Amino acid sequence: MDLSSDLNILMLIWQSGLVVKLVLFLLIAFSVFSWAVIFKKRRQLQDVRQKNEEFYRVYKNSENLKDVILKTEAMPDSPFKLMFVEGYNELLAMKKSLPNPDDHQALRDHFERFGLSILERGLQRGSHQSRKSLDHFLSYLASIGSISPFVGLFGTVWGIIDAFEGLATGGGTLEAVAPGIAEALVATAVGLAAAIPAVWFFNHFNNENEKIMGDMETFGQDFLNTIERTLGSH
């Protein structure tokens, strides 16, 4: 498309009615906001992956769970760290609830009798906290992707009604109506331009979140396996 075509489109927008201009302004605001969310979520996912890898590296190279706490105390929160801290705190609380907190055999007997469900609930709390952060703002992308085409369609319909007012009174020609129809259709185009990236990235981020949640579930199982193997050495 050459420069004159671009200027013609801008001229059509400039000459459009007040309602169409408001619709276009709203759609542009939707688009700017959705792209801001997209860039924010991309940075967040990269940050989450990096922090999880750093925590897991320390976790696997530590001698025991208390050593993990000491080594990762200054590390920023990550999904793995939140799950670990919640699970570890439940383990400490269980030990303190025993008549003799240092009685490792009593702790083993308790878990053999009742299972590790209390630790699993602690891990789930950490997982839920992380899931809230991962899902934050995604609902806005879904809303923008859903309503933007309809907002654009509203602007188009309104613009076409204005364009045909001349014909309705019998004083218009096709040449006179065509520019009004063209400017009205711009609203639909802008609505789709706002909606398509929002929908695509909403689905993309949901898929990435599911992968991270799968990694978190694997980490939780690894944590429980560690407890079963080394119970009583913390």
MARKESE-238227 format. One line per 4 residues: their letters; for each residue x, y, z of N, C-alpha, C. Coordinates in steps of 0.001 Angstrom, whole numbers, plus 524288, in hexadecimal, padded with zeros to 5 digits. Atoms other than C-alpha are relative to their C-alpha. Layout:
<pts>
A = X,Y,Z,X,Y,Z,X,Y,Z | ...
</pts>
This chain:
<pts>
MDLS = 80352,7FB55,80000,80000,80000,80000,80375,804DD,80000 | 7FCBC,7FB66,80063,805B8,80D44,7FC1A,7FE5E,8041E,80400 | 800E7,7FBF2,7FC0F,80646,81996,8042B,7FAC3,802A2,7FF57 | 80501,7FD68,800DE,7FA5C,81F89,7FDAB,7FB81,7FCDB,8022D
SDLN = 80424,80352,7FDD2,7F218,813DB,801BF,7FFD4,80085,805E6 | 7FFDC,7FF5C,7FA52,7F6C5,8152F,80FC0,7FD83,8052C,80196 | 8022C,7FAEF,7FEBD,7F351,8239C,80F9D,7FA21,8000E,7FF32 | 8059B,8003D,800EF,7E5FF,8209D,809D9,7FD2E,7FD6A,8048E
ILML = 8026C,802A6,7FB8E,7E316,81727,814F2,7FFE4,803A1,804BA | 7FFE5,7FC56,7FBA7,7E75E,82121,81EF6,7FC01,8045D,7FF41 | 803D9,7FBF0,80118,7DEDD,82B43,8183A,7FA7C,7FE03,800FF | 80529,80247,7FF13,7D342,8220B,818A7,7FECD,7FFD8,805D9
IWQS = 800C6,80039,7FA5B,7D53A,8201A,8273E,7FEF7,80570,8022B | 80096,7FAA8,7FE18,7D69C,82EB2,8295E,7FAA2,8023D,7FEC5 | 80504,7FDEB,801B2,7CA19,83180,821EC,7FB5C,7FCC8,801FB | 80438,80355,7FE14,7C248,826C7,8289F,7FCDB,802D1,80434
GLVV = 80366,7FDB7,7FC12,7B72B,829BD,831F0,80227,7FF5E,8057C | 7FE2D,8000E,7FA98,7B8B5,82BC3,8407D,7FFD3,7FA91,80257 | 80089,8053B,7FDC2,7B3AC,81E40,8442B,80431,7FC61,7FDE8 | 7FBFB,80358,8024F,7BCD9,81774,83AA6,80560,80161,8022D
KLVL = 7FAFF,7FE6D,7FDB6,7C83A,81F79,83FC0,8009F,7FDF7,8058F | 7FFBE,8020D,7FAA9,7C4F3,81B96,84DAD,800FD,7FA24,7FFFF | 7FF2C,805A8,80073,7C436,80D56,8499F,805AB,7FEE1,7FE92 | 7FA95,800D5,8019A,7D171,80E3B,842DC,803C6,80132,80472
FLLI = 7FCAA,7FEB4,7FB88,7D76E,814ED,84EA6,7FFE2,7FBA0,80411 | 80085,8043D,7FC3D,7D236,80A32,85787,802EE,7FB29,7FE2F | 7FD56,8049D,80219,7D75A,7FF7A,84E9E,805EB,800AD,80020 | 7FA60,7FF04,7FFB9,7E4BA,805C5,84DD8,801EC,7FF7A,805A0
AFSV = 7FE99,8008B,7FA78,7E4EB,806A7,85CB9,80031,7FA3A,80181 | 7FFFB,805A3,7FF0A,7E14C,7F828,85D56,80504,7FD89,7FDEB | 7FB68,80249,80275,7EC5A,7F4E5,8540A,804F8,8015B,802F5 | 7FB59,7FE59,7FD1A,7F688,7FCCF,85B69,80056,7FD17,80534
FSWA = 80007,802B5,7FAF5,7F268,7F6C5,86859,8014E,7FA37,7FF53 | 7FF05,80593,800CF,7F27D,7E8EA,862E0,805C1,7FF05,7FEC7 | 7FA74,800B7,8012A,8003C,7EAA2,85D69,80350,800E4,804D4 | 7FD2D,7FF3D,7FB14,804BF,7EFE4,86A87,7FFBA,7FB13,80359
VIFK = 800A1,804E0,7FD17,7FF30,7E3AE,87102,80350,7FBAE,7FD91 | 7FD0A,80414,802C1,80584,7DB09,866A5,805CF,80055,8015C | 7FA73,7FF65,7FEC5,81318,7E0A2,868F6,80110,7FEDB,805C4 | 7FF58,80106,7FA69,81135,7E00B,877B0,7FFE4,7FA23,80117
KRRQ = 80075,805A0,7FF13,80CF9,7D1C2,8775E,804A7,7FD0D,7FDBC | 7FB68,80294,80238,8183E,7CDFF,86E76,804AD,80085,803A5 | 7FBBA,7FF3C,7FC41,821F7,7D3E6,877F5,7FF23,7FCBC,804E9 | 80130,80303,7FB4B,81B07,7CD6B,8835A,80137,7FA33,7FF39
LQDV = 7FF0C,80589,800F9,81B9C,7BFE4,87D2D,805CF,7FED2,7FFA3 | 7FA55,800BD,8003F,829FD,7C15B,879FE,80265,80037,80569 | 7FE02,7FF6C,7FAB1,82C80,7C5CC,887E6,7FEAF,7FB3E,80352 | 801A9,80494,7FD03,824D0,7BA6F,88DA7,8035A,7FB45,7FE9B
RQKN = 7FCCA,80474,8019F,82C38,7B05A,885AA,8058B,80072,80234 | 7FAAF,7FF3F,7FE16,83956,7B631,88969,8005A,7FF1B,805E2 | 7FFE7,800A1,7FA4E,83617,7B6E1,897F5,7FF07,7FA57,80199 | 800E5,80587,7FEDB,830BD,7A8FF,897F4,804EC,7FCCA,7FF20
EEFY = 7FB33,802DD,80121,83D31,7A400,891AB,80421,80104,80424 | 7FC22,7FEAD,7FC02,845B7,7AB38,89B7B,7FEB8,7FD4F,80525 | 8017D,8027C,7FB13,83DF2,7A619,8A710,800C1,7FA1D,7FFA8 | 7FFA3,805B4,8007F,83D81,79832,8A1EB,805B2,7FE45,8000E
RVYK = 7FA66,80151,7FFF1,84C3C,79851,89FCF,80209,7FFCF,80596 | 7FE67,7FFF9,7FA84,84E58,79C02,8AE04,7FD7C,7FB77,802EA | 802E6,80435,7FD69,8440F,7923D,8B26C,80294,7FAAE,7FF20 | 7FDC0,8051A,8013E,84A71,786CA,8AB80,80589,7FF72,80222
NSEN = 7FA8B,80043,7FE3D,85826,78A5C,8B033,80092,800CA,805DB | 7FFCF,7FF3A,7FA54,85483,78C1D,8BE92,7FFF2,7FAC2,802CC | 7FFA0,804DE,7FD0B,85721,781EB,8C8F2,7FAD4,7FE76,80274 | 80509,8011C,7FD91,849E6,78322,8CFA3,7FC6B,804AD,7FF42
LKDV = 803E2,7FBE9,800DB,83DA2,78B69,8CFE0,8014B,80503,802F1 | 7FE81,7FB4E,7FD18,842A2,79496,8DA63,80441,802F8,7FD27 | 7FBDD,7FD8B,80312,84E79,7972A,8D1FD,7FDB1,8030C,7FB6C | 802A5,7FD39,80444,8454F,79AEF,8C6E2,7FDE0,80536,801E7
ILKT = 8022B,7FB35,7FDC4,83E95,7A4EB,8CF9A,8043A,80417,800C4 | 7FBC2,7FC55,7FEED,84B7C,7AB0D,8D392,80251,8023E,7FAFB | 7FD87,7FE4B,804D8,850D6,7ABB5,8C5C4,7FC65,80361,7FCA4 | 803AD,7FD3F,80371,8447B,7B11E,8BF8B,7FD16,80464,802CB
EAMP = 802D1,7FC0C,7FCFF,8403F,7BA90,8CA2B,8000A,8054D,7FD47 | 7FF88,7FAE8,80285,84527,7C655,8C28D,7FE32,7FFF1,7FA52 | 801BB,8005E,80571,84042,7C164,8B56A,7FA7B,80226,7FF75 | 8055E,7FE16,800C9,83418,7C7E9,8AFAA,7FC2A,7FB7B,7FFA5
DSPF = 80400,80416,80025,8275F,7C074,8B054,7FF51,7FDF0,7FA7D | 8013F,802A6,804E0,82475,7B6B8,8A5A6,7FBF0,7FBD9,80148 | 803D3,8041F,7FECD,819D7,7AC54,8A436,8025C,7FB71,80302 | 7FD81,80453,7FD3D,8235B,7A1AF,8A877,80134,8017F,805A6
KLMF = 7FEA0,7FE5C,7FAB0,827D9,7A98E,8B42E,7FB23,80077,80366 | 804D4,7FF82,7FCFA,819F7,7ACC1,8B884,7FDF3,7FAA4,80198 | 801CC,8054B,7FEB8,8163F,79E65,8B7CB,8037D,7FD8B,8041F | 7FC56,80259,7FC4B,8228A,79A2B,8BEF1,7FF38,80241,8057A
VEGY = 8008E,7FD7A,7FAE1,820D0,7A41C,8C9F0,7FB02,7FE3B,802B3 | 804EC,801BF,7FDA8,81295,7A059,8CC0E,8005E,7FA51,801CA | 7FF6A,8057C,7FE7D,815D7,791D6,8CC29,803A6,7FF58,8049F | 7FC37,80062,7FBB6,82185,793A9,8D508,7FDAC,8020C,80513
NELL = 80280,7FDEF,7FB42,819C5,79C12,8DE98,7FC1A,7FC1F,80243 | 803A1,80401,7FE10,80F6C,79166,8DF73,802F9,7FB96,802AC | 7FCCF,80413,7FD8C,81A1E,78791,8E267,801D7,801B9,80562 | 7FE54,7FE02,7FAEF,81F64,7902A,8ED5D,7FB79,80038,803DF
AMKK = 80497,7FFBC,7FC93,811AF,7925D,8F2C1,7FE7C,7FA90,801ED | 8013F,80550,7FE65,80F5F,783BE,8F2EC,803D9,7FE10,80425 | 7FC25,801A7,7FC21,81C05,7815D,8FA50,7FEFC,8029A,80548 | 80101,7FD33,7FB23,81883,78BD7,90455,7FB21,7FDF7,802C7
SLPN = 804D1,801FE,7FD9F,80B2C,78584,90687,800D4,7FAE1,802E9 | 7FEE5,804E9,7FD52,8118C,778FC,90B45,8019C,80106,805A3 | 7FE55,7FF4B,7FA86,813E5,77703,919E6,805D0,80128,80068 | 7FA5D,7FF0D,80030,8225F,7768E,916DF,8017E,80160,7FA65
PDDH = 7FEDC,7FE6F,80564,825D5,77E84,90AAE,804C7,7FD57,7FDAB | 7FB42,80287,801F6,832E7,77782,909C1,7FF5F,7FA24,7FF5F | 800F5,805A0,80089,82CA5,76A0E,90999,7FEF3,7FEC1,7FA41 | 80074,800FA,80597,82F40,766A0,8FB6F,7FCBA,7FB2F,7FECF
QALR = 802FF,804C3,800E9,8294A,7593C,8FCBC,7FA27,80117,8006C | 80584,7FEA5,7FF7C,81C63,75F07,90153,7FE15,802D8,7FB23 | 80177,7FD3F,804D2,81C57,767D8,8F562,7FF56,7FC25,7FB88 | 80089,8040D,80402,81EB2,75C22,8EC99,7FAEF,7FCF4,800BC
DHFE = 804BA,80309,7FEF3,813D9,754AA,8F346,7FB1C,80315,7FE7C | 8048B,7FCCB,80155,80A71,7600C,8F17D,7FF0A,7FFFA,7FA20 | 800B1,7FFC8,805AF,80CD0,7611B,8E2E4,7FEB9,7FAA3,7FDC0 | 80165,8053D,801CC,80C34,75258,8E14B,7FA41,7FEDA,8010D
RFGL = 8056E,800FA,7FE90,7FF00,75262,8E808,7FC3C,80378,7FCEC | 803B2,7FC52,8025A,7F8DB,75E92,8E1F2,8018F,801D3,7FA8A | 7FE59,7FE54,80533,800A4,76096,8D597,80245,80583,80007 | 7FD88,7FAE4,8009F,80663,76D36,8D04A,7FC1A,80431,7FE49
SILE = 80403,7FC68,801F1,7F984,7741C,8CDCA,800B8,80589,8021E | 7FF4E,7FACE,7FDD0,7FCCE,77F6E,8D6F1,80442,802FF,7FD09 | 7FBED,7FD83,80324,8092D,78224,8CF23,7FDEE,8014E,7FA88 | 80248,7FF08,80522,8019D,780FE,8C277,7FCA6,804ED,8000A
RGLQ = 80333,7FB44,7FFA6,7F81D,78B77,8C722,80370,804DB,80053 | 7FC60,7FB9A,7FFD2,8039B,7944E,8CA59,80228,8013C,7FA9F | 7FE10,7FF31,80551,8091B,79258,8BCB4,7FBCA,8026F,7FC8C | 80449,7FDD0,8031D,7FBCA,79559,8B6F4,7FF27,805C2,8012C
RGSH = 8007D,7FA74,7FEBC,7FB38,7A249,8BE3E,80405,80332,7FCFC | 7FBFE,7FD4D,802FD,80810,7A647,8B836,7FEC9,8000D,7FA3C | 8016F,80052,8058A,80339,7A1AE,8AAF6,7FBA7,803D0,7FEAD | 8045C,7FC6F,800FC,7F6AE,7A992,8AC14,801D2,805B0,80006
QSRK = 7FDE1,7FAA9,7FFF1,7FE32,7B5E4,8AFA5,802A8,80143,7FAD7 | 7FD3E,7FF2A,804F2,8069C,7B449,8A394,7FC30,8004D,7FB77 | 803C0,80009,80449,7FAFA,7B159,89AE3,7FD27,80540,7FF9F | 80282,7FAE0,80017,7F46F,7BE19,89EDB,8036E,80404,7FD4B
SLDH = 7FC69,7FC52,80275,80089,7C59F,89AD7,80079,7FEF3,7FA28 | 7FF76,8015D,80587,801BF,7BE42,88DF5,7FB2A,80185,7FCE3 | 804E9,7FEDE,802C9,7F371,7C07B,88A76,7FE9A,805CD,8001F | 80151,7FA79,7FF73,7F3A7,7CEE0,88E30,80041,802C4,7FABC
FLSY = 80087,7FCE4,804C6,7EF60,7D7C5,882EF,7FE3F,7FCD3,7FB3A | 8019F,80303,80496,7EC23,7CC5E,879DC,7FA34,800C4,7FECF | 80593,7FF28,800E7,7DDAE,7CEE6,87BC1,7FF16,804EE,7FCC3 | 80086,7FB40,80321,7DFB6,7DC79,875F0,800F2,7FEDA,7FA3C
LASI = 7FF11,8017A,80576,7E57E,7D68C,8699E,7FB43,7FD29,7FDC5 | 80496,802DE,801D1,7D9E3,7CD59,868AF,7FB75,803B6,7FEF3 | 8044D,7FC4A,800BA,7D04D,7D88B,86A54,800D8,80364,7FB2B | 7FEE1,7FCC4,80496,7D714,7E10F,8603B,7FF46,7FCDB,7FB03
GSIS = 800A7,80349,80494,7D786,7D5D2,856AA,7FA56,7FECD,7FECD | 80588,80153,800CC,7C915,7D332,858AB,7FCBA,804A7,7FE40 | 80399,7FB9D,800F1,7C322,7E0C5,8585C,801D5,803C1,7FBC5 | 7FE0D,7FC32,803D8,7CC06,7E855,84F15,7FD50,7FF8A,7FAB0
PFVG = 802B8,8004A,8050A,7C5DD,7E2D3,8429E,7FA7A,80231,80036 | 80554,7FE09,7FF8F,7B856,7E63C,8479E,7FFEE,805F0,80089 | 7FFA1,7FA53,7FF9D,7BC7C,7F3F3,84B5C,8010F,80252,7FAA3 | 7FEED,7FE33,80550,7C23F,7F595,83DC6,7FB46,7FF8B,7FC79
LFGT = 804B5,800B1,8031F,7B5E0,7F02F,837B9,7FBED,80424,80142 | 8038F,7FBCF,7FE7C,7ADD2,7F9E7,83F7C,80175,8051A,7FD4A | 7FE46,7FB43,802A3,7B617,804FC,83A1F,7FEDA,7FFD4,7FA2A | 8011B,80089,80595,7B480,7FFAC,82C60,7FA3C,800CC,7FECF
VWGI = 805A8,7FF81,800DD,7A5CB,7FE72,82D63,7FE49,805A8,800B0 | 80171,7FA87,7FF16,7A4A6,80C13,83308,801D7,80373,7FB7F | 7FDFD,7FCE7,80451,7AD3D,811A4,82864,7FCF4,7FF34,7FAFE | 80318,80114,804B2,7A576,80AFB,81DA8,7FAA9,8029D,80056
IDAF = 80505,7FD46,7FF52,798DA,81053,8235D,8009B,805C4,7FEA6 | 7FF05,7FA7F,80148,79EA3,81DFA,822AD,800CC,800B9,7FA1E | 7FED2,7FF7F,8058F,7A36D,81B7A,814D0,7FB1A,7FFA7,7FCA6 | 804B9,800C4,8031C,79611,81749,81015,7FBB8,803F9,80136
EGLA = 803FE,7FC13,7FEDA,78ED8,822AE,8160D,7FECD,8034F,7FB27 | 800D7,7FCF8,804C8,790E5,82A2E,80963,7FC8D,7FD34,7FC2A | 80348,80301,80393,78B04,81F40,8014A,7FA64,7FFB1,801FE | 80546,8007A,7FDD0,77F8F,81E22,80A93,7FCB7,804C9,7FED4
TGGG = 802E9,7FB30,80130,77BF7,82C2C,807EC,7FF9A,80102,7FA1E | 8004E,7FF87,805AC,77DC6,82A2F,7F95A,803E7,803BA,7FDAB | 7FC52,7FC2A,8020E,788F0,833CE,7F812,80581,7FDFC,7FF72 | 7FAB7,80210,80030,79491,82A91,7F7FE,800F4,7FCBF,7FB2A
TLEA = 7FE5A,80363,80444,79C0B,82337,7ED9E,803CD,7FC02,80219 | 7FC55,8040B,7FE57,7A494,81729,7EE4A,8056A,80243,800F2 | 7FAEA,7FD8C,7FF58,7B0AB,81F9E,7EC94,80056,802F5,8052D | 80010,7FD13,7FB19,7AC96,827B3,7F83D,7FFE6,7FC64,804C0
VAPG = 8008B,803A5,7FB9E,7A97D,81BDF,800AD,804E2,7FCAF,800C1 | 7FB8C,80396,7FFB5,7B5A8,813D3,7FD83,8041B,80196,80408 | 7FC27,7FE99,7FBFB,7BF3F,81BC9,805D4,7FE0D,7FEFE,80584 | 80227,800FC,7FACF,7B622,81AC0,81183,80014,7FA39,8015A
IAEA = 7FFCE,805A6,7FF1B,7B53E,80BFC,80FE9,8059F,7FE4B,8010C | 7FA83,80169,7FF4E,7C3FE,80B14,80EA1,801EB,80171,8057B | 7FE3B,7FE60,7FAD0,7C657,812CA,81B1F,7FD6B,7FCBE,8043D | 802A3,8034C,7FC28,7BC52,80A70,82230,8029E,7FAAC,80064
LVAT = 7FD87,80526,80005,7C322,7FDDF,81E25,80549,8000B,802BF | 7FB05,7FF9F,7FD2A,7CFCD,802DC,82417,7FF51,7FE3C,805A7 | 800FA,80186,7FA8D,7C9AD,800A4,8317F,8003B,7FA14,8009F | 7FFBF,805B5,7FFC1,7C7E6,7F223,82E9D,8059A,7FE23,7FF85
AVGL = 7FA90,80182,800B7,7D5E7,7F120,829D7,80335,800F1,804F1 | 7FD1B,7FECA,7FB33,7DB2F,7F7C1,83605,7FE5D,7FC4A,80467 | 801D4,803B7,7FC0F,7D2B3,7EF02,83E87,80292,7FAB4,7FF6F | 7FD66,80503,800F0,7D856,7E2DA,83834,805D4,8005D,80135
AAAI = 7FA71,7FF50,7FEE0,7E618,7E861,83940,80112,7FFE2,805DD | 7FF64,80033,7FA52,7E40D,7E9E7,847DD,7FEE5,7FA91,80226 | 801C0,80500,7FDE2,7DD78,7DCB6,849C1,803B0,7FB80,7FEBD | 7FCF7,8048D,801B7,7E63A,7D381,84207,804DA,7FF1C,8035B
PAVW = 7FB7B,800FB,7FC91,7F2EE,7D59A,849B2,7FE69,7FE84,80594 | 801B2,80126,7FAA0,7EB80,7D570,85693,7FE62,7FA4D,8008F | 801C1,80575,7FFC2,7E52B,7C849,8539E,8049E,7FC47,7FF66 | 7FB8F,80381,800FE,7F1AB,7C246,84E47,80378,7FF9B,804CB
FFNH = 7FC80,8001B,7FB80,7F9FD,7C63E,859E0,7FD48,7FDF3,804DC | 802DA,8025C,7FBA0,7EF4E,7C290,86383,80097,7FA12,7FFE6 | 7FF5E,805AA,8007E,7EFC1,7B4A7,85E5D,805AE,7FE60,800DF | 7FA6E,80138,7FF5E,7FEA2,7B4E3,85DD3,8018D,80018,805C0
FNNE = 7FE88,7FF96,7FA7B,80011,7B97D,86BE5,7FD59,7FBC8,80342 | 80290,80448,7FD3A,7F618,7AF97,87093,80303,7FAEC,7FF57 | 7FCEA,804BC,800F3,7FE00,7A4BF,86A2D,8051C,8001C,8030D | 7FB25,7FF84,7FD0E,80A8B,7A9DA,8704E,7FF0C,7FF4A,805DB
NEKI = 8014D,800A9,7FA74,803EF,7AA9D,87D9A,7FF19,7FA49,80159 | 800F1,8058C,7FF0A,7FF8E,79C86,87C5D,8051F,7FCFD,80038 | 7FAE3,80289,7FFCA,80D8C,79875,87990,802A8,800FE,80537 | 7FDA5,7FEB4,7FAF5,8123C,79F92,885A6,7FD35,7FD1B,8046A
MGDM = 802E7,802E1,7FC00,80761,7997B,88DBB,8017B,7FA3B,7FFF3 | 7FE28,80566,80052,80BB7,78C30,888B5,80550,7FF64,80295 | 7FAE4,80020,7FD6E,819A1,78F34,88D0D,7FF62,8006B,805E9 | 800E4,7FF71,7FA65,8145F,79353,89A4A,7FDF2,7FAF5,8025F
ETFG = 801FA,80502,7FE0F,80CF6,7869B,89BCC,8046A,7FC04,8006A | 7FB7F,80389,7FFDB,81957,77F14,89875,80387,8014C,8049C | 7FCC9,7FE70,7FB8D,820ED,78711,8A272,7FD81,7FE48,80524 | 802AE,801AB,7FB43,81697,78432,8ACB8,800BF,7FA35,8010D
QDFL = 7FF22,8059A,7FF59,817E3,775A8,8AA52,805A1,7FEEB,8019A | 7FA7C,80099,7FE9B,826A2,776E7,8AB13,800D6,80156,805BB | 7FF8A,7FE77,7FA88,8255D,77DF1,8B819,7FDF4,7FBB5,8039B | 8023B,80427,7FCB9,81C98,7734F,8BDB1,80374,7FB26,7FFF5
NTIE = 7FC68,8047B,80041,825E7,768D1,8B8E9,804C3,800E9,80374 | 7FB88,7FEAE,7FCB5,8310A,76FE2,8BFBD,7FE98,7FF51,805BE | 801BE,800A3,7FA92,8292A,7703B,8CC55,7FFE0,7FA3F,80177 | 80062,8058E,7FED4,8268E,761B3,8CB8F,8055C,7FD70,80076
RTLG = 7FACE,80266,7FFDF,834D7,75E84,8C8F1,8032C,801BE,804AD | 7FC84,7FDCE,7FC01,83ADC,76755,8D329,7FD16,80199,804EC | 8032B,7FE7D,7FB86,8302F,76865,8DD6E,80312,7FF35,8050B | 7FD56,80059,7FAFD,835EB,76B62,8EAB2,80562,80259,8000C
SH = 7FAAF,7FDD9,8002A,84282,771C5,8E5FE,7FFFF,805E8,7FFA6 | 80056,7FA59,800C6,83D94,77FDC,8E5AE,800C2,802D4,80528
</pts>
